[in-house]
């Protein structure tokens, strides 16, 4: 899912997130989002990708969502989730 709740009101966003929780019982769901709060709410595993001048879309870090959002291993990840860039 690419930005599954972008431009939706809070009630509709909640319903989409509830549906994702229901579906993950039977399916693996991959979402792409810039909404850090949503990623923290709905995911079990988080991967952070970014770009550089010489690389497009490279993986910086992957791990359990709770750890990524509270104790990331990479400074670049921490800077992004804390809003220092991006």
N, C-alpha and C positions, 0 to 999 in steps of 0.2 A: 504494500500500500504506500503510495506516495502522498505524503501530507494528508492523511485520511480525514482530518477534521479542520483543515485550514478554512478560514472564512466562515465557519459555522458558529452559531450562537452557543452559549454554555450548555443549554439543555440538549441540543442536538449532539454536541461534542460528548457529553456524558453517555448518551445512547450509543454512539459509535464505539466508545471505549467499553461499554458493557457487552456489546456484540463481539468485540475482539476478545474479551475474556471468555465468553461462551465458546467461540470458535477455537481458541487455543487448546481446548480439551481434546479436540480431534485433529487439529491442523497446526503446522508450524506457520507462523505469521511473521513476515518481515515488514517493518515499517521504516520509512525514511521520513524524518521530521527535523525541523529546526526548533520545535517546541520542547524544550528540556523538561518542563513539568509533565507534559504528556508522556514523554519517553520514560520518565521515572515512575509514573503511575501504572503504565500498562506492560512494561517489558520485564522479562526475566534475565535476559542477557543483552548487554549494550555493546555496540562496536562504534568507535569513533573514527571516521575517515576525514581527511582534509586534503588540501592541495598545496603544492609548492611550485616554484617556478619551473623546476625540472621534472615534476611528477604530478600526475592528475589522479585524484581519488585514491590515495594510498592509506592503508590501515595504520592508525597510530596505536590503538589499544582496543582490546576486547576483554570482557569479563562479566561477572555477575553485576547486574544493574546497581544493586546496593553499594558494592565496592566502587564501581566506576564513579558514582555520584558522591561518595563520601571520602574515599581514599584512593583516587586514581594513581596509577604507577607513573604516568607520564605527565610532565609539566604542561605540555601542550593541551592535553585533555583537561587538566585542571583549569587552565586559562580559558578554555572554551566554555566549559559548563558553568564557570563562575561569571561569565559575561565579560571577561577582560578583552576578548576579541570575538569576532564572528557576528 
